[in-house]
Amino acid sequence: MAKVVAGQNESFESLLKRFTKRVQQTGILSELRRREHYEKPSMKRKRKRAAKRRSVARAMRRY
């Protein structure tokens, strides 16, 4: 759970901005969207293979 402590004389807008940034950094929303619907094990493997292919291609472009 993302937690943000309000500083003295801190506006609600800046507090909300810090909270949303913290939520994005921890990946809570992406995890929520991923768990929203059931994913078959075959689709999970397919997604992981595609991610691996993308990362390898990205690494190959650097060299």
N, C-alpha and C positions, 0 to 999 in steps of 0.2 A: 504494500500500500504506500503510495506516495504521500509524503507529509511535508508541509511547509509551515514554518513558524513565522507569524507576523512580527515585523520589526516595529520599533516605536515610531509613530507618525508615518507609517507606511500606508499608502492608499490601497484601496481594494483592487484597483486595476493592476497595479504592479504586483500585488500578491497573486492575483489570478494568472498573470502572465508567467510568474515564476512557477506556479503550480502546473500549468499546461506544459511548460518546458520540461519539468521534472517527469511528468507522466510520459511525454514522448521519449525521453532519454531511457526510462526504464522499460519501455516497450509494452506497457499495459494495454493500450488500445489495439495494437497490432495482434497481441495475444488474444484479446477478446474477440476480434473479428475472425481470427483463425479458429477459435473454438465455438463460434456461433452455430455452425452446422457440422454434422458428422462427416468425417472424411474417411473414405475407404482406405485400408492399408495399401492397396495398389496405387491409389492416387497420391498417397503420402510419399511412397517410394519414387514415383514419377516426378513429383515436385522437388524432392531432394536431389535427384539426378540432374534435373534441369538447373538447379541452383549451383550444383558442383560444376556443371559445364560452363555456366556463366562466369564463375570465379576463375576457372582455369583459363578461359578465353581472355578475361580481363588481365590476368597475370602474364599471358603470352604477349599481349599488346604492349606491355611496358618494356619488353626486351627487344 
